[in-house]
Amino acid sequence: MRILLLVSAFNGLTQRVWCDLKEDGHEVGVLLAPVHDDSSLVAAVEAIDPELILCPFLKHRVPEAVWGRYPTVVIHPGPLGDRGPSSLDHATLDGRDRWGVTALSAVEEMDAGPVWATETFAMPEVPIAKSALYNGPVADAAMDCVAEVLRMVAAGETPLAVEDWLAEEWPATVDGTGELPLLRRKAFEIDWSAPATEIARRIAAADGAPGAPATVDGKTYCLFDAATTPEDHGDVEPGTVVGVDTDAVAFATGEGTLWVGYAATLEKKRGPKLPAAWVLDTGHAPYRRMPDALAETTYERDGDVGYLTLRSYSGAMHTQQCRRMTDAVRKALIEDTRVLVVRGTEHAFSNGIHLGVIEAAQDPAAEAWDNIRAIDELCLAIAEAEQLTIAAFTANAGAGGVMAGLCADITVARAGVVLNPYYDMGIFGSELHTWGLPSRVGAEKADELLGAKLPISAAEAARIDMVRDIGPRDAAEFDGWLRDLAQGYAEPEAYVPALAAREARRACAMPMSYYQSIELAEMARDIFDDRFGFAAKRKAFVSKAAPTETPAKIRF
């Protein structure tokens, strides 16, 4: 089919739908819907003349001139009967056990059209950030809905009214939904006398936007990336900083301790999201160990296999963080294990350098230079390891995060993961990509991927040998699959040939410093001379500036 993705942004879910549809042989293009300009939108759609329009991420209404002429299906992040723009906010804030995704026809009233498909999923027992929820369980359910829509269209089937679904097709499994109101920032305001678990839930629900506002020492901030521990603090006033560990800050609450990894100032407008200890006044707060849920690195050993998990909020890694992660890799490599698995969390792998920290720095160019050299050291530690290394793309990855994974001897991915080899950010790129990518896919394919700067699915990455294997889509099942895989490689019959393959790959390469020198020479010109507009592109990315037009490479 000729399918148009009508969206507000080419975000993670849109990219995943785009990748899957292209792999299935459909003709797919993207149109970034202009805000408050229905006439140009209608003209653009008519020029494309699609057989089907899918809207996996659209923030405003589709004009009747579009949905009245073309089958137009909106993917709404809410269960059957749910309506409203703050669906996921409500789901987390209200402590729902289950939530869902529904594919419905666009009509005049938002989220009120006939239903094509719906899927539900269990909400995490411990609330996770809205962005993690969206890119994980919501995205998986959305893909199931899209597959059903395509099946129905191909079979000539039509959608049913919500009432018919509820009466005949789909017994309600999520109660109490309906038209839920828009939640603005004030709805997430933090009361420090509440239990830490309740405050963490509010922070998770407000993740990204609008952010959960909190007053600390008379100043207002937005808090992000929260976790809790059960210890209380006696007579300490709730809202008082009681501990610091690396970038994370601990607060006393009405019950338990709240840990926060990121924060932003909130005056007339919200400042940039930065590591919490950089933003908040921690005074003389003592060191206190943060919970593992916020730890940048955790290591565990199982016989001959070591598992190093790297965690970064939203996947971005700033300079000091890259250095600490490099130290963690080197420490793991001096263990007497045979195999080291380097993995992300189920919510993020890595997107490379931290553009937000760079943009907020007093000297952005100097910070970018330090950041890229620091992530290079992380890549070198993996690329030159003596142990057999396995990198596992547990979630979406981009730019330097992808390239860091390709430095390992064996690279695997979870089904459904989207990989962005590089973004169009006006920089050449580093992270040993001039070796890591061509050594897997060949020079010609590497040039194609680096030139296109477009996402590919894990399945496509496996087809072109960019990754070795694909594991289950379910995060828990993938973890078990990964452990079985790693233990298998620790056995002599797999370990010996894997090491031989590693040595053959290295034998065909120049010294790693060769690739690093070439890449850094190009990066220096991009960062300090700004020859391709890195500063402006970085600023637009960090500020989430609305695109003025659809990039030609994703249009029809």
C-alpha positions in Angstrom: 0.0 0.0 0.0 0.9 3.6 -0.4 0.9 4.7 3.3 1.3 8.3 4.6 2.4 8.8 8.2 0.9 12.1 9.2 2.6 13.1 12.4 3.7 16.0 14.6 7.3 14.7 14.9 9.5 11.9 13.5 9.7 10.5 17.0 10.6 7.0 18.3 7.2 5.4 17.6 6.9 7.1 14.2 10.3 5.7 13.3 9.4 2.3 14.4 6.2 2.3 12.3 8.1 3.7 9.4 10.8 1.0 9.6 8.3 -1.9 9.9 6.1 -0.7 7.1 9.0 -0.3 4.7 10.3 -3.8 5.6 6.9 -5.3 4.8 7.1 -3.8 1.3 4.8 -0.8 1.6 5.5 2.5 0.0 5.8 4.8 3.0 6.3 8.6 3.4 6.1 11.0 6.2 4.4 14.4 6.4 5.1 16.5 9.5 1.7 18.2 10.0 1.9 22.0 10.2 0.2 23.6 13.2 -2.8 25.9 12.4 -2.3 25.5 8.6 -5.0 23.2 7.4 -4.9 24.4 3.8 -1.3 23.5 3.2 -1.8 20.2 5.0 -4.8 19.3 2.8 -2.9 20.3 -0.3 0.1 18.2 0.7 -2.0 15.1 1.4 -3.9 15.5 -1.9 -0.6 15.7 -3.8 0.6 12.5 -2.1 -2.8 10.7 -2.6 -2.2 7.9 -0.2 -4.3 4.7 0.1 -4.0 4.9 3.9 -3.0 7.5 6.5 -1.6 6.5 9.8 -1.1 9.0 12.7 1.1 7.3 15.3 2.0 10.6 16.9 -0.3 13.6 16.1 -1.1 16.4 18.6 -4.0 18.1 16.9 -7.1 17.3 14.8 -7.0 16.1 11.2 -9.0 18.3 8.9 -12.2 16.8 7.6 -11.0 17.4 4.0 -8.4 14.8 4.8 -10.2 12.2 6.9 -13.4 12.5 4.8 -11.5 11.5 1.7 -8.8 9.2 2.9 -8.9 6.3 5.4 -7.2 8.0 8.4 -6.3 6.0 11.5 -5.1 7.7 14.7 -3.0 5.6 17.2 -4.2 6.8 20.6 -2.1 5.9 23.7 -5.2 4.9 25.7 -7.5 1.9 26.0 -10.9 1.5 24.4 -13.2 4.4 25.2 -10.4 6.6 26.5 -10.1 10.1 25.2 -8.0 13.2 25.8 -4.4 14.5 25.4 -3.0 13.5 28.8 -3.8 9.8 28.6 -0.5 8.4 29.8 -0.2 11.1 32.5 -3.5 10.0 33.9 -2.6 6.3 33.7 0.6 6.7 35.8 -0.8 9.4 38.1 -3.9 7.3 38.9 -1.9 4.1 39.5 -3.6 2.1 36.9 -2.9 -1.7 36.8 -3.6 -1.9 33.0 -3.6 0.6 30.2 -3.8 0.3 26.4 -3.5 1.6 22.9 -6.4 2.1 20.4 -6.4 2.6 16.7 -9.4 4.6 15.6 -10.6 6.6 12.6 -10.1 10.3 12.7 -13.3 12.2 12.9 -14.3 15.8 13.9 -14.1 15.0 17.6 -10.8 13.9 19.0 -10.4 10.2 19.8 -14.1 9.5 19.1 -14.0 7.7 15.8 -14.8 4.0 14.9 -12.3 1.5 16.3 -10.0 -0.6 14.2 -8.0 -2.3 16.9 -7.1 -2.1 20.6 -4.5 -3.7 22.8 -4.0 -3.6 26.5 -0.9 -4.2 28.6 0.1 -4.4 32.3 1.4 -1.2 33.8 4.7 -1.5 35.6 4.4 -2.2 39.3 6.9 0.6 40.0 6.0 3.6 38.0 8.4 4.4 35.1 9.0 7.7 33.4 6.3 8.6 30.8 8.9 8.5 28.0 10.0 5.0 29.0 6.3 3.9 29.1 5.7 5.4 25.7 8.7 3.9 24.0 8.2 0.5 25.7 4.8 -1.0 26.4 2.9 1.6 24.5 5.0 1.3 21.4 4.7 -2.5 21.5 0.9 -2.3 21.8 0.8 0.3 19.1 2.7 -1.9 16.6 0.2 -4.7 17.3 -2.6 -2.3 16.5 -0.9 -1.1 13.3 -0.5 -4.7 12.1 -4.2 -5.3 12.7 -5.2 -2.1 10.8 -3.2 -3.2 7.8 -4.7 -6.7 7.9 -8.2 -5.2 8.0 -7.6 -2.8 5.2 -6.1 -5.5 3.0 -9.1 -7.7 3.8 -11.6 -4.9 3.1 -12.9 -4.9 6.6 -14.1 -1.7 8.3 -13.9 -0.4 11.9 -16.7 -0.6 14.4 -18.2 2.0 16.7 -16.8 2.0 20.2 -20.2 0.9 21.5 -20.2 -2.2 19.2 -16.7 -3.1 20.4 -17.7 -2.9 24.0 -20.9 -4.8 23.4 -19.7 -7.5 21.1 -16.0 -7.6 20.3 -14.0 -6.6 23.3 -15.2 -6.8 26.9 -13.9 -3.8 28.8 -10.6 -4.7 30.5 -9.7 -1.2 31.6 -12.5 0.5 33.7 -13.2 4.1 34.4 -11.9 5.7 31.2 -13.6 8.3 29.2 -12.8 11.9 28.2 -9.9 12.6 30.6 -8.9 16.3 31.1 -5.7 17.9 30.0 -3.2 17.9 32.8 -1.1 21.1 33.1 2.0 21.5 35.3 0.1 22.5 38.4 -1.6 19.1 38.5 1.8 17.5 39.2 2.9 19.9 42.0 4.9 18.1 44.7 3.8 18.1 48.3 6.9 17.1 50.3 4.8 15.7 53.1 3.4 13.0 50.9 5.1 9.5 50.8 8.2 9.3 48.6 6.5 6.6 46.4 3.6 9.0 45.7 6.0 11.8 44.8 7.9 9.5 42.5 4.7 8.6 40.8 3.9 12.3 40.1 7.4 12.8 38.7 7.1 9.8 36.4 3.7 10.9 35.2 5.0 14.4 34.4 8.2 13.2 32.7 9.3 15.3 29.7 6.4 17.6 29.7 5.0 19.4 31.6 7.4 18.4 34.4 6.6 18.1 38.2 7.2 21.4 40.0 8.7 21.4 43.5 9.8 24.1 45.9 13.3 23.6 47.4 14.7 26.2 49.7 12.2 28.8 48.5 13.1 28.2 44.8 11.0 26.4 42.2 12.3 23.5 40.1 11.0 20.7 37.9 12.2 17.3 39.0 12.7 14.3 36.8 14.1 10.7 37.0 13.0 9.7 40.4 13.4 6.6 42.6 12.8 5.9 46.3 14.3 4.1 49.3 12.4 3.3 52.5 14.5 5.0 55.1 13.0 7.9 57.0 14.8 11.0 58.4 13.3 11.6 61.9 12.7 15.2 62.5 14.1 16.5 59.3 11.6 18.7 57.5 10.2 17.1 54.3 11.7 18.7 51.2 15.2 19.0 52.8 18.2 17.6 50.8 19.6 14.7 52.9 22.1 13.1 50.6 24.0 13.2 47.3 25.5 10.5 45.2 27.3 11.5 42.0 24.6 13.5 40.1 21.6 12.3 42.1 20.1 14.1 45.1 18.1 12.7 48.0 15.2 14.4 49.8 13.4 13.7 53.0 9.6 13.2 52.5 6.6 12.5 54.6 7.5 8.8 54.4 10.7 7.5 52.9 13.5 9.0 50.8 13.0 10.4 47.3 16.0 10.4 44.9 16.1 12.6 41.9 18.5 12.3 39.0 17.6 15.3 36.9 16.2 18.8 37.6 15.5 22.1 35.9 15.0 25.6 37.2 11.5 26.9 36.9 11.1 30.7 36.8 9.3 32.4 34.0 10.0 29.4 31.9 11.6 26.0 32.5 15.4 25.8 32.2 17.3 22.9 30.7 17.1 19.5 32.2 20.5 18.8 33.8 21.9 16.4 36.4 20.1 17.2 39.7 23.3 17.9 41.7 24.3 20.5 39.1 21.0 22.4 39.5 19.9 22.1 43.1 21.7 23.6 46.1 22.9 20.6 48.0 24.7 22.5 50.7 26.7 20.2 52.9 24.5 17.2 52.3 26.4 14.0 53.1 27.2 11.2 50.7 24.4 8.6 50.7 24.3 5.6 48.3 21.6 6.0 45.6 19.3 3.1 44.8 20.3 0.8 42.0 17.3 2.1 39.9 19.3 5.4 39.4 22.9 3.9 39.4 24.9 4.7 36.2 26.5 1.3 36.3 25.7 -2.0 38.0 27.8 -5.1 37.6 27.0 -8.7 38.4 28.8 -11.9 37.8 27.4 -15.3 36.9 30.3 -17.8 36.6 32.4 -17.0 33.6 30.1 -14.1 32.4 30.0 -10.6 33.8 27.1 -8.3 33.1 27.6 -4.6 33.1 24.5 -2.4 32.8 24.9 1.2 31.7 22.1 3.6 32.6 21.7 7.2 31.5 18.5 9.2 31.7 17.0 9.4 28.2 20.1 7.7 26.8 22.3 10.9 26.8 25.8 10.6 28.4 27.6 13.7 29.5 31.4 14.0 29.8 31.9 13.0 33.4 29.4 10.2 33.0 31.2 8.8 30.0 34.4 8.8 32.1 32.8 7.0 35.0 31.3 4.4 32.6 34.7 3.9 31.0 36.1 3.2 34.4 33.3 0.7 35.1 34.1 -1.1 31.8 37.8 -1.3 32.6 37.1 -2.5 36.1 34.8 -5.2 34.7 37.4 -6.3 32.2 40.0 -7.1 35.0 37.7 -9.7 36.4 38.7 -13.3 35.5 35.6 -13.9 33.4 35.6 -15.0 29.8 32.7 -12.9 28.6 31.6 -9.4 29.4 28.1 -8.3 28.4 27.6 -4.6 28.2 23.9 -3.7 28.1 21.5 -0.8 28.7 18.3 -0.9 30.6 15.0 -2.0 29.2 14.1 1.7 28.7 17.2 3.1 27.1 20.5 2.0 25.7 22.4 5.1 24.7 22.0 8.0 22.3 25.6 9.2 22.6 26.8 12.5 23.8 24.6 14.8 25.9 23.4 17.6 23.7 21.5 19.2 26.6 24.5 19.5 28.8 26.5 20.8 25.9 24.0 23.5 25.0 23.7 24.6 28.6 27.5 24.8 29.1 29.3 28.2 29.4 31.4 27.2 26.4 29.3 24.7 24.4 32.1 24.0 21.9 34.6 23.1 24.6 32.0 20.9 26.4 31.2 19.1 23.1 34.9 18.4 22.5 35.4 17.0 26.0 32.2 14.9 25.7 33.2 13.4 22.3 36.7 12.5 23.5 35.2 11.0 26.7 32.8 8.8 24.8 35.6 7.8 22.5 37.5 6.4 25.5 34.5 4.3 26.4 34.4 2.9 22.9 38.1 2.2 23.0 37.8 0.3 26.3 35.2 -2.0 24.6 37.0 -2.3 21.3 40.4 -3.2 22.8 39.1 -5.6 25.5 40.8 -8.9 26.1 37.6 -10.6 27.2 35.0 -11.6 24.6 32.5 -8.7 24.6 28.8 -8.8 23.9 26.9 -5.5 23.5 23.1 -5.8 23.9 20.8 -3.2 22.5 18.1 -3.6 25.1 16.2 -0.6 23.9 16.4 2.1 21.2 19.9 3.5 20.5 21.2 6.4 18.5 24.4 8.0 17.2 27.3 7.3 19.5 25.3 4.8 21.4 24.9 2.6 18.3 28.6 3.0 17.5 29.7 2.1 21.0 27.7 -1.1 20.7 29.4 -2.0 17.4 32.8 -1.8 19.1 31.9 -5.1 20.9 32.9 -8.4 19.4 29.3 -9.6 19.3 26.3 -7.3 19.1 22.7 -8.4 19.7 19.3 -6.5 19.9 15.9 -6.9 21.3 13.1 -7.3 18.7 11.4 -4.0 18.0 14.4 -1.8 18.8 15.2 1.1 16.5 18.7 2.1 15.7 19.7 5.5 14.4 23.3 5.2 13.2 23.6 9.0 13.3 21.3 12.0 13.4 21.6 14.9 11.0 23.3 17.1 13.6 26.0 18.8 11.6 28.9 16.7 12.9 31.0 14.0 11.3 30.7 11.6 14.3 33.3 9.8 16.2 33.1 6.7 18.5 35.3 4.6 16.2 32.5 4.5 13.6 34.9 4.5 10.7 36.0 1.1 11.9 33.0 -0.4 13.8 30.3 0.0 11.2 32.3 -0.9 8.0 33.9 -3.9 9.7 30.4 -5.4 10.1 28.4 -4.2 7.0 31.2 -3.4 4.6 32.4 0.0 3.4 29.6 0.6 0.8 26.7 -0.2 3.1 28.4 1.9 5.9 28.6 4.9 3.6 25.0 4.4 2.7 23.8 4.3 6.3 26.0 7.2 7.4 24.9 9.3 4.4 21.2 8.6 4.9 21.2 9.3 8.6 17.9 7.4 8.9 16.7 4.8 11.5 16.7 1.1 10.8 15.0 -1.6 12.7 16.7 -4.4 14.6 15.5 -6.8 12.0 17.0 -4.8 9.2 20.2 -4.4 11.2 20.4 -8.2 11.5 19.8 -8.7 7.8 22.8 -6.6 6.9 25.0 -8.1 9.7 25.1 -5.0 11.8 23.9 -7.1 14.7 24.4 -10.8 15.1 21.1 -12.0 16.7 17.7 -10.7 17.6 16.1 -11.7 21.0 12.5 -11.6 22.2 10.5 -8.4 22.2 9.4 -8.8 25.8 12.0 -7.3 28.1 12.0 -10.1 30.7 12.2 -12.8 28.0 15.0 -10.9 26.4 17.0 -10.8 29.6 16.7 -14.6 29.9 17.6 -15.1 26.3 20.6 -12.8 26.7 21.8 -14.8 29.7 21.5 -18.1 27.8 23.4 -16.6 24.9 26.2 -15.2 27.0 26.6 -18.5 28.9 26.7 -20.3 25.6 29.6 -18.1 24.4 31.5 -18.9 27.6 31.6 -22.6 26.6 34.7 -23.7 24.7 32.9 -24.8 21.6 31.5 -21.3 21.1 34.2 -19.2 22.9 37.1 -20.4 20.8 35.6 -19.6 17.3 34.2 -16.3 18.6 37.7 -15.2 19.8 39.1 -16.3 16.4 36.5 -14.2 14.6 37.3 -11.3 16.9 41.0 -11.6 16.1 40.3 -11.8 12.4 38.3 -8.6 12.6 41.0 -6.8 14.4 43.7 -8.1 12.1 42.0 -6.4 9.2 42.0 -3.1 11.0 44.4 -0.3 11.6 45.3 0.6 15.2 42.2 2.1 16.9 44.1 5.4 17.4 44.2 5.7 13.6 40.3 5.8 13.3 40.1 8.0 16.4 42.5 10.5 15.0 40.7 10.8 11.7 37.4 11.2 13.3 38.5 13.8 15.9 40.2 15.9 13.2 36.8 16.1 11.4 34.9 16.7 14.7 37.2 19.5 15.7 36.2 21.4 12.6 32.6 20.7 13.1 32.6 21.7 16.8 34.9 24.7 16.8 34.5 26.0 13.2 30.8 25.0 13.0 31.1 24.3 9.3 27.8 22.4 9.0 25.6 24.2 11.6 26.1 22.0 14.6 25.3 24.9 17.0 22.0 25.7 15.4 20.9 22.1 14.9 21.9 21.3 18.5 19.9 24.2 19.8 16.8 23.2 17.8 17.1 19.6 19.0 17.4 20.5 22.7 14.6 23.1 22.6 12.4 20.7 20.6 11.8 23.3 18.0 8.9 22.4 15.7 10.1 21.5 12.2 9.3 24.0 9.5 9.1 21.4 6.8 9.3 17.6 6.3 12.9 16.5 5.5 13.1 15.4 1.9 14.6 12.0 2.8 11.4 10.8 4.6 8.9 12.4 2.2 7.2 10.6 -0.7 
